[in-house]
Amino acid sequence: MKKRYWIIGLAAAVVAAFTVKKAVDNKQLSAEEALEITKRTFSAKGRVQGAWISATPEAYAYESRDYQSYKGGISVLEGDDEKTYQFTVDAETGALLEYA
């Protein structure tokens, strides 16, 4: 009987470890979270007038690395000029990968 409890406990620990690992590995920002980070980044250039972001991440290769990324656009008031940018942001960290 004791051996049975030991095996059940070991199996439960293994299942729990795999569940936690899967949850940690699949950490990804939502599109809204990525957009908020991007807005904060662009607010250093001026006042953000408007912004949008795609709801689903897509594959993106940058500097020999593959990323899951969101694409979007943002309008910033720089002095008296309103400038519009398109951007690509990393879906995992929220880092701005590219803008033009």
DSSP file (Angstrom, degrees, kcal/mol; ACC not computed):
  #  RESIDUE AA STRUCTURE BP1 BP2  ACC     N-H-->O    O-->H-N    N-H-->O    O-->H-N    TCO  KAPPA ALPHA  PHI   PSI    X-CA   Y-CA   Z-CA
    1    1 A M     >        0   0    0      0, 0.0     4,-1.7     0, 0.0     5,-0.2   0.000 360.0 360.0 360.0 -40.0    0.0    0.0    0.0
    2    2 A K  H  >  +     0   0    0      1,-0.2     4,-2.0     2,-0.2     5,-0.1   0.871 360.0  54.5 -66.9 -35.7    2.8    2.5    0.8
    3    3 A K  H  > S+     0   0    0      1,-0.2     4,-2.2     2,-0.2    -1,-0.2   0.878 104.9  54.8 -64.7 -36.9    4.5    1.8   -2.5
    4    4 A R  H  > S+     0   0    0      2,-0.2     4,-2.3     1,-0.2    -1,-0.2   0.922 108.3  47.6 -61.8 -45.7    1.2    2.7   -4.3
    5    5 A Y  H  X S+     0   0    0     -4,-1.7     4,-2.4     1,-0.2    -1,-0.2   0.868 109.9  53.6 -64.6 -36.5    1.0    6.1   -2.5
    6    6 A W  H  X S+     0   0    0     -4,-2.0     4,-2.2     2,-0.2    -1,-0.2   0.918 110.1  46.4 -64.3 -43.2    4.6    6.8   -3.4
    7    7 A I  H  X S+     0   0    0     -4,-2.2     4,-2.4     2,-0.2    -2,-0.2   0.887 112.3  50.5 -66.9 -40.6    3.9    6.1   -7.1
    8    8 A I  H  X S+     0   0    0     -4,-2.3     4,-2.3     2,-0.2    -2,-0.2   0.914 111.4  48.9 -63.5 -42.7    0.8    8.3   -7.0
    9    9 A G  H  X S+     0   0    0     -4,-2.4     4,-2.1     2,-0.2    -2,-0.2   0.907 111.6  48.7 -63.4 -42.7    2.7   11.1   -5.4
   10   10 A L  H  X S+     0   0    0     -4,-2.2     4,-2.2     2,-0.2    -2,-0.2   0.908 111.3  49.7 -63.7 -43.3    5.5   10.9   -7.9
   11   11 A A  H  X S+     0   0    0     -4,-2.4     4,-2.3     1,-0.2    -2,-0.2   0.905 110.3  50.5 -63.3 -41.5    3.1   10.9  -10.8
   12   12 A A  H  X S+     0   0    0     -4,-2.3     4,-2.4     1,-0.2    -1,-0.2   0.893 110.0  50.8 -63.5 -39.8    1.3   13.9   -9.4
   13   13 A A  H  X S+     0   0    0     -4,-2.1     4,-2.4     2,-0.2    -1,-0.2   0.899 110.2  49.1 -65.3 -40.6    4.6   15.7   -9.1
   14   14 A V  H  X S+     0   0    0     -4,-2.2     4,-2.3     2,-0.2    -2,-0.2   0.922 112.0  48.1 -65.3 -44.3    5.6   15.0  -12.7
   15   15 A V  H  X S+     0   0    0     -4,-2.3     4,-2.2     1,-0.2    -2,-0.2   0.918 112.6  49.3 -62.4 -43.1    2.3   16.2  -14.0
   16   16 A A  H  X S+     0   0    0     -4,-2.4     4,-2.4     1,-0.2     5,-0.2   0.906 109.8  51.5 -63.2 -41.6    2.5   19.4  -11.9
   17   17 A A  H  X S+     0   0    0     -4,-2.4     4,-2.4     1,-0.2    -2,-0.2   0.917 111.1  47.0 -62.7 -43.9    6.1   20.0  -13.2
   18   18 A F  H  X S+     0   0    0     -4,-2.3     4,-2.3     2,-0.2    -1,-0.2   0.887 111.7  51.5 -65.8 -38.3    5.0   19.7  -16.8
   19   19 A T  H  X S+     0   0    0     -4,-2.2     4,-2.0     2,-0.2    -2,-0.2   0.924 112.0  45.7 -64.1 -45.0    2.0   21.9  -16.3
   20   20 A V  H  X S+     0   0    0     -4,-2.4     4,-2.3     2,-0.2    -2,-0.2   0.913 112.5  51.1 -65.1 -42.8    4.1   24.7  -14.7
   21   21 A K  H  X S+     0   0    0     -4,-2.4     4,-2.5    -5,-0.2    -2,-0.2   0.913 110.2  49.5 -61.8 -42.6    6.8   24.4  -17.4
   22   22 A K  H  X S+     0   0    0     -4,-2.3     4,-1.6     1,-0.2    -1,-0.2   0.900 110.9  49.7 -63.7 -41.3    4.2   24.7  -20.1
   23   23 A A  H  < S+     0   0    0     -4,-2.0    -1,-0.2     1,-0.2    -2,-0.2   0.895 113.7  45.6 -65.3 -40.1    2.7   27.8  -18.5
   24   24 A V  H >< S+     0   0    0     -4,-2.3     3,-1.1     1,-0.2    -2,-0.2   0.890 112.2  50.7 -71.1 -40.0    6.1   29.4  -18.1
   25   25 A D  H 3< S+     0   0    0     -4,-2.5    -1,-0.2     1,-0.2    -2,-0.2   0.797 106.5  55.2 -68.7 -29.3    7.1   28.6  -21.7
   26   26 A N  T 3< S+     0   0    0     -4,-1.6     2,-0.4    -5,-0.2    -1,-0.2   0.110  72.4 141.0 -93.7  22.2    3.9   30.0  -23.3
   27   27 A K    <   +     0   0    0     -3,-1.1     2,-0.3    -5,-0.0    -3,-0.1  -0.523  21.3 155.9 -68.8 120.4    4.3   33.4  -21.7
   28   28 A Q        -     0   0    0     -2,-0.4    64,-0.2    65,-0.0     2,-0.1  -0.993  40.5-117.4-147.8 138.7    3.2   35.9  -24.3
   29   29 A L        -     0   0    0     62,-2.9     2,-0.1    -2,-0.3    65,-0.1  -0.410  31.1-116.0 -72.0 149.6    1.8   39.5  -24.0
   30   30 A S     >  -     0   0    0      1,-0.1     4,-2.2    -2,-0.1     5,-0.2  -0.417  30.3-107.6 -75.6 164.6   -1.7   40.2  -25.2
   31   31 A A  H  > S+     0   0    0     24,-0.3     4,-2.2     1,-0.2     5,-0.1   0.884 121.1  53.2 -61.1 -38.2   -2.0   42.7  -28.1
   32   32 A E  H  > S+     0   0    0      2,-0.2     4,-2.1     1,-0.2    -1,-0.2   0.898 108.5  48.8 -65.5 -40.9   -3.4   45.3  -25.7
   33   33 A E  H  > S+     0   0    0      2,-0.2     4,-1.9     1,-0.2    -2,-0.2   0.913 111.8  49.2 -64.6 -42.4   -0.4   44.9  -23.3
   34   34 A A  H  X S+     0   0    0     -4,-2.2     4,-2.1     1,-0.2    -2,-0.2   0.879 110.2  51.8 -63.9 -38.0    2.1   45.2  -26.2
   35   35 A L  H  X S+     0   0    0     -4,-2.2     4,-2.6     2,-0.2    -1,-0.2   0.897 107.6  51.6 -67.1 -39.7    0.3   48.3  -27.5
   36   36 A E  H  X S+     0   0    0     -4,-2.1     4,-2.1     2,-0.2    -2,-0.2   0.904 110.4  48.7 -63.1 -41.1    0.5   50.0  -24.1
   37   37 A I  H  X S+     0   0    0     -4,-1.9     4,-2.0     2,-0.2    -1,-0.2   0.917 112.3  49.2 -63.3 -42.9    4.2   49.3  -23.9
   38   38 A T  H  X S+     0   0    0     -4,-2.1     4,-2.6     1,-0.2    -2,-0.2   0.895 108.6  52.8 -64.8 -40.8    4.6   50.7  -27.4
   39   39 A K  H  X S+     0   0    0     -4,-2.6     4,-1.6     1,-0.2    -1,-0.2   0.913 108.8  50.0 -61.0 -42.3    2.6   53.8  -26.6
   40   40 A R  H  < S+     0   0    0     -4,-2.1     4,-0.4     2,-0.2    -1,-0.2   0.891 110.9  50.5 -62.6 -38.5    4.8   54.5  -23.6
   41   41 A T  H >< S+     0   0    0     -4,-2.0     3,-1.1     1,-0.2     4,-0.2   0.934 113.4  43.8 -64.5 -46.3    7.9   54.1  -25.8
   42   42 A F  H >X S+     0   0    0     -4,-2.6     3,-1.7     1,-0.2     4,-0.9   0.688  95.0  77.9 -75.2 -17.9    6.6   56.6  -28.4
   43   43 A S  T 3< S+     0   0    0     -4,-1.6    -1,-0.2     1,-0.3    -2,-0.2   0.719  83.2  67.3 -65.3 -17.6    5.4   59.1  -25.8
   44   44 A A  T <4 S+     0   0    0     -3,-1.1    -1,-0.3    -4,-0.4    -2,-0.2   0.777 100.1  49.9 -68.7 -26.1    9.1   60.1  -25.5
   45   45 A K  T <4 S-     0   0    0     -3,-1.7     2,-0.3     1,-0.3    -2,-0.2   0.762 129.7 -67.8 -81.2 -26.8    8.8   61.5  -29.1
   46   46 A G  S  < S-     0   0    0     -4,-0.9     2,-0.4    32,-0.1    -1,-0.3  -0.980  77.4 -27.6 163.7-167.5    5.7   63.4  -28.4
   47   47 A R  E     -A   77   0A   0     30,-1.5    30,-3.5    -2,-0.3     2,-0.5  -0.631  58.5-127.2 -80.9 127.4    2.0   63.1  -27.5
   48   48 A V  E     -A   76   0A   0     -2,-0.4    28,-0.3    28,-0.2     3,-0.1  -0.622  26.4-178.8 -76.3 123.3    0.4   60.0  -28.8
   49   49 A Q  E     -     0   0A   0     26,-3.0     2,-0.3    -2,-0.5    27,-0.2   0.807  62.6 -23.2 -92.0 -35.6   -2.7   60.9  -30.8
   50   50 A G  E     -A   75   0A   0     25,-1.2    25,-3.0     2,-0.0    -1,-0.4  -0.970  57.5-171.7-171.0 158.6   -3.9   57.4  -31.8
   51   51 A A  E     -A   74   0A   0     -2,-0.3     2,-0.3    23,-0.2    23,-0.2  -0.991   3.5-171.2-158.7 154.1   -2.7   53.8  -32.2
   52   52 A W  E     -A   73   0A   0     21,-2.5    21,-1.8    -2,-0.3     2,-0.3  -0.959   4.5-168.7-142.7 160.8   -3.8   50.4  -33.4
   53   53 A I  E     -A   72   0A   0     -2,-0.3    19,-0.3    19,-0.2     2,-0.1  -0.991  31.0-104.0-149.7 146.9   -2.3   46.9  -33.3
   54   54 A S        -     0   0    0     17,-3.0    -2,-0.0    -2,-0.3    18,-0.0  -0.448  26.3-138.0 -69.0 146.1   -3.2   43.5  -34.9
   55   55 A A  S    S+     0   0    0     -2,-0.1   -24,-0.3    15,-0.1    -1,-0.1   0.706  82.7  58.2 -81.8 -20.4   -4.9   41.1  -32.6
   56   56 A T  S    S-     0   0    0     15,-0.1    15,-0.3   -26,-0.1    -2,-0.1  -0.920  82.2-124.5-116.0 135.8   -3.0   38.0  -33.6
   57   57 A P        -     0   0    0      0, 0.0     2,-0.3     0, 0.0    13,-0.2  -0.375  27.1-164.4 -72.3 154.6    0.8   37.5  -33.4
   58   58 A E  E     -B   69   0A   0     11,-2.9    11,-3.0    -2,-0.1    33,-0.2  -0.946  28.3 -89.8-137.1 159.4    2.7   36.6  -36.6
   59   59 A A  E     +B   68   0A   0     -2,-0.3     2,-0.3     9,-0.2     9,-0.2  -0.407  44.7 178.2 -69.5 142.6    6.2   35.2  -37.3
   60   60 A Y  E     -B   67   0A   0      7,-2.2     7,-3.1    -2,-0.1     2,-0.5  -0.969  19.2-149.6-150.1 129.0    8.9   37.8  -37.9
   61   61 A A  E     +B   66   0A   0     -2,-0.3     2,-0.3     5,-0.2     5,-0.2  -0.884  24.2 166.7-102.8 129.3   12.6   37.3  -38.6
   62   62 A Y  E >   -B   65   0A   0      3,-2.7     3,-1.2    -2,-0.5    -2,-0.1  -0.971  65.2 -12.4-146.7 125.5   14.9   40.1  -37.3
   63   63 A E  T 3  S-     0   0    0     -2,-0.3     3,-0.1     1,-0.3    -1,-0.1   0.905 128.4 -51.0  48.8  51.9   18.7   40.0  -37.0
   64   64 A S  T 3  S+     0   0    0      1,-0.2     2,-0.3    -3,-0.0    -1,-0.3   0.661 118.7 106.6  63.8  20.7   18.9   36.2  -37.5
   65   65 A R  E <   -B   62   0A   0     -3,-1.2    -3,-2.7     2,-0.0     2,-0.5  -0.952  64.3-132.8-125.9 149.4   16.3   35.5  -34.9
   66   66 A D  E     +B   61   0A   0     -2,-0.3     2,-0.3    -5,-0.2    -5,-0.2  -0.866  29.4 179.5-101.3 133.9   12.7   34.4  -35.2
   67   67 A Y  E     -B   60   0A   0     -7,-3.1    -7,-2.2    -2,-0.5     2,-0.5  -0.881  33.5-128.2-126.4 156.9   10.0   36.2  -33.1
   68   68 A Q  E     +B   59   0A   0     -2,-0.3    23,-3.2    -9,-0.2    24,-0.5  -0.955  49.8 174.9 -96.0 127.0    6.3   36.1  -32.6
   69   69 A S  E     -BC  58  90A   0    -11,-3.0   -11,-2.9    -2,-0.5     2,-0.4  -0.906  33.8-135.4-138.3 159.9    5.3   39.7  -33.1
   70   70 A Y  E     - C   0  89A   0     19,-2.6    19,-2.7    -2,-0.3     2,-0.4  -0.896  20.1-150.3-109.2 145.5    2.5   42.1  -33.4
   71   71 A K  E     + C   0  88A   0     -2,-0.4   -17,-3.0   -15,-0.3     2,-0.3  -0.892  30.4 137.7-113.5 148.1    2.3   44.8  -36.1
   72   72 A G  E     -AC  53  87A   0     15,-2.1    15,-2.4    -2,-0.4     2,-0.3  -0.918  38.3-113.6-164.9-170.1    0.5   48.1  -35.7
   73   73 A G  E     -AC  52  86A   0    -21,-1.8   -21,-2.5    -2,-0.3     2,-0.3  -0.970  18.7-169.3-142.7 156.6    0.6   51.8  -36.3
   74   74 A I  E     -AC  51  85A   0     11,-2.6    11,-3.1    -2,-0.3     2,-0.5  -0.997  13.7-146.2-149.4 142.6    0.7   54.9  -34.1
   75   75 A S  E     -AC  50  84A   0    -25,-3.0   -26,-3.0    -2,-0.3   -25,-1.2  -0.950  20.5-172.9-111.5 129.7    0.3   58.7  -34.6
   76   76 A V  E     -AC  48  83A   0      7,-3.1     7,-3.0    -2,-0.5     2,-0.9  -0.977  23.1-135.8-127.1 133.6    2.5   61.0  -32.6
   77   77 A L  E     -AC  47  82A   0    -30,-3.5   -30,-1.5    -2,-0.4     2,-0.8  -0.792  24.3-174.6 -88.0 106.4    2.3   64.8  -32.3
   78   78 A E  E >   - C   0  81A   0      3,-3.2     3,-2.0    -2,-0.9     2,-0.6  -0.874  64.0 -52.3-105.4 101.4    5.9   66.0  -32.5
   79   79 A G  T 3  S-     0   0    0     -2,-0.8   -32,-0.1     1,-0.3    -2,-0.0  -0.603 122.1 -23.9  68.1-117.6    5.9   69.7  -31.9
   80   80 A D  T 3  S+     0   0    0     -2,-0.6     2,-0.4     2,-0.0    -1,-0.3   0.436 124.1  88.6-102.0  -2.7    3.3   71.0  -34.4
   81   81 A D  E <   -C   78   0A   0     -3,-2.0    -3,-3.2     2,-0.0     2,-0.6  -0.816  65.5-146.5-102.6 133.6    3.6   68.0  -36.8
   82   82 A E  E     -C   77   0A   0     -2,-0.4     2,-0.4    -5,-0.3    -5,-0.2  -0.880  21.5-169.2 -96.6 120.5    1.6   64.8  -36.5
   83   83 A K  E     -C   76   0A   0     -7,-3.0    -7,-3.1    -2,-0.6     2,-0.5  -0.877  10.0-148.6-112.1 142.4    3.7   61.9  -37.7
   84   84 A T  E     -C   75   0A   0     -2,-0.4     2,-0.3    -9,-0.2    -9,-0.2  -0.925  16.1-173.6-112.3 132.4    2.4   58.4  -38.4
   85   85 A Y  E     -C   74   0A   0    -11,-3.1   -11,-2.6    -2,-0.5     2,-0.4  -0.922  18.1-146.6-123.2 148.0    4.6   55.3  -37.8
   86   86 A Q  E     -C   73   0A   0     -2,-0.3    14,-2.3   -13,-0.2     2,-0.3  -0.927  29.8-174.2-105.8 141.2    4.2   51.6  -38.5
   87   87 A F  E     -CD  72  99A   0    -15,-2.4   -15,-2.1    -2,-0.4     2,-0.4  -0.909  26.5-148.8-137.0 160.9    5.8   49.3  -36.0
   88   88 A T  E     -CD  71  98A   0     10,-2.6     9,-2.6    -2,-0.3    10,-1.7  -1.000  22.6-170.9-127.6 128.0    6.6   45.7  -35.2
   89   89 A V  E     -CD  70  96A   0    -19,-2.7   -19,-2.6    -2,-0.4     7,-0.2  -0.953  29.3-108.0-126.0 140.3    6.8   44.7  -31.5
   90   90 A D  E  >  -C   69   0A   0      5,-2.9     4,-1.9    -2,-0.4   -21,-0.3  -0.468  21.9-147.9 -66.1 127.6    7.9   41.4  -29.9
   91   91 A A  T  4 S+     0   0    0    -23,-3.2   -62,-2.9    -2,-0.2   -22,-0.2   0.698  93.6  47.5 -72.5 -19.7    4.9   39.5  -28.5
   92   92 A E  T  4 S+     0   0    0    -24,-0.5    -1,-0.2   -64,-0.2   -23,-0.1   0.885 129.7  14.0 -88.4 -42.5    6.9   38.0  -25.7
   93   93 A T  T  4 S-     0   0    0      2,-0.1    -2,-0.2   -64,-0.1     3,-0.1   0.663  90.3-123.6-109.7 -20.9    8.7   41.1  -24.2
   94   94 A G     <  +     0   0    0     -4,-1.9     2,-0.2     1,-0.3    -3,-0.1   0.526  56.1 154.6  84.2   6.4    7.0   44.1  -25.8
   95   95 A A        -     0   0    0      1,-0.1    -5,-2.9    -6,-0.1     2,-0.6  -0.451  51.0-115.3 -70.3 138.4   10.3   45.3  -27.2
   96   96 A L  E     +D   89   0A   0     -7,-0.2    -7,-0.2     1,-0.2     3,-0.1  -0.652  35.1 178.7 -74.7 116.0   10.0   47.5  -30.3
   97   97 A L  E     -     0   0A   0     -9,-2.6     2,-0.3    -2,-0.6    -8,-0.2   0.840  62.3  -9.1 -88.8 -37.7   11.7   45.5  -33.1
   98   98 A E  E     +D   88   0A   0    -10,-1.7   -10,-2.6   -36,-0.0    -1,-0.3  -0.983  56.4 177.7-161.1 144.9   11.2   48.0  -36.0
   99   99 A Y  E      D   87   0A   0     -2,-0.3   -12,-0.2   -12,-0.2   -26,-0.0  -0.989 360.0 360.0-149.4 151.8    9.4   51.2  -36.9
  100  100 A A              0   0    0    -14,-2.3   -13,-0.1    -2,-0.3   -16,-0.1   0.283 360.0 360.0-150.1 360.0    9.2   53.4  -39.9
